Amino acid sequence: MSEKVPDTPLEVLVHLLTRAKEAAEASGAVPEEVTRPLQKALDIASGLDVYLETMSTQQSEPLAELYNKTVSHDWDQVHKEGKTKFRLPKECITGHVEGQTLKMLIHMSQAKRVLEIGMFTGYGALSMAEGLPEDGCLVACELEPYLKDFAQPIFDKSPHGRKITVRTGSAMDTLRELAAAGEQFDVVFIDADKDNYINYYNFILDNNLVTLRGVICVDNSLFKAKVYLKDTTDSNGLALRKFNQFVCDDPRVEQVIIPLRDGISVIRRVSAASECARTQSKITDDEVFRGVKGLPILHRLRLDGKVAYVTGAGQGIGRAFAHALGEAGAKVAVVDRDQDKAEAVAKELLLKGSNAVAITADISRSEDVQRMIDSIVSRWGSIDVACNNAGINMNSASEDTSLEEWDQTFNVNLRGTFMCCQAAGRVMLKRGYGKIINTASMASLIVPHPQKQLSYNTSKAGVVKLTQTLGAEWMDRGVRVNCISPGIVDTPLIHSESLRPLVQRWLSDIPAGRLAQVTDLQAAVVYLASDASDYMTGHNLVIEGGQSLW
């Protein structure tokens, strides 16, 4: 087996140190004060790659199979047989640590669309695909059709391979087609012919192929250290030296070179405001252009550092609200009468990385409501978002509705919601900030049928009026109060034996043609909890698939 050719600055360094050590040993005249630090330097240099490999998350089975298939393949023979236009050295493979780095970058940037220019056998493509969400996609540009056929069987074995589309032929031709179609990507990874790096880079920026806050990653930007060694004559090294300097001098972007393996450059645009100032472009420089507080719209929906609670969060809509608020960055108190259910949902949030706590409370009891509020303030210092979702429903004909049913329904749905609003509101009013979100119902607008639910309908209409009154009264003191009115939501209760016969009747009344899913409501609660909804108060946000329109 032939000796491995050094392919990265670190491998070159190890190679040179090894030669120096061997020469020193052969000489026998080199003093120990030279050989000892020489050995230490060699230990450090030769141990780093091994340590990184060991400490990085291990590659998936499809990636391992693809790696082994690549390094064991006879690429020289493939080229001799005319199956590839160029001789492809197996050292070109991305490899374990770099693959995990790319995967992590995809996670960190929350990318959904990736463009790879230069695929080779697809190790980097599959690594990045593993970091993409289920609906993510990666377009790989590859000159050699042979490489698409080489990688596809392993892509097919991976659950992430379906995210990858390989387009063969000239990369510039593919880029022109993508630009003409108005395509944009969150991450663009360049790992192709080095002489064309500048052309690819300029085309990507000039044609907005990378999204507003996307990044361009460039592989091999240290190229065996030849980009910074003065005596470099290697054409690829000189091309990359020219590229790195070009990017460094480009006022449109900022970049950092990460000395991982053979170097990865990470490049992003400077802010639009900075670019406009530089080019003296005539624009309307206001919050629409810069973003409120300098934040883009999606960032304004973030709830990082906010403290929220959700009542009735042990199941159904409340559980979905708790997850949505946690995913948006809030600390979430999961409140429910059922301790086991509250703890189960809190555990779900903790497993996802959210900060959560379970609180057992019956919101129809004033002492429970106050204990809930006190517990949250004691733990987290304040309350920013109060999501009053808990409610009950009991069906009976109006003439048969008992006072007990009426009182029980109102005690939870309206009296309980009022007590939560008041207790949370007192905390918020002292701070001059807060978002209260009540769960009302489509039943506040129409009389759902054929079920008979007088007490429920009336109590939810009361929740809307409560919301409107508090919203008007507290708006100028920094507290916004809004409510969400869901339509009929698909929960296990809906499929119970007593209600199953009604489902088809309900579906005939819904223009959407289906029941609501709890996930249909999640974005609404995040919007109402965020600073993006600061000008909204007393509003009843109806999400019912159009049922109230008929």
Secondary structure, DSSP 8 states (H G I E B T S, - for coil): -------SHHHHHHHHHHHHHHHHHHHS-S-HHHHHHHHHHHHHHHHHHHHHHHHS----HHHHHHHHHHHTS-HHHHHHTTSSSS---GGGS--HHHHHHHHHHHHHHT-SEEEEE--TTSHHHHHHHHHS-TT-EEEEEES-HHHHHHHHHHHHHSTTGGGEEEEES-HHHHHHHHHHTT--EEEEEE-S-GGGHHHHHHHHHHTT-EEEEEEEEEETTTGGGTTT-TT---HHHHHHHHHHHHHHH-TTEEEEEE-STT-EEEEEE--HHHHHHHHT-----SHHHH-GGG--HHHHT--TT-EEEEETTTSHHHHHHHHHHHHTT-EEEEEES-HHHHHHHHHHHHHTT--EEEEE--TTSHHHHHHHHHHHHHHHS--SEEEE-------B-GGG--HHHHHHHHIIIIIIHHHHHHHHHHHHHHHT-EEEEEE--GGGTS---SS-BHHHHHHHHHHHHHHHHHHHHHGGGTEEEEEEEE--B--GGGGSTTTHHHHHHHHHT-TTSS-B-GGGGHHHHHHHHSGGGTT--S-EEEESTTGGG-
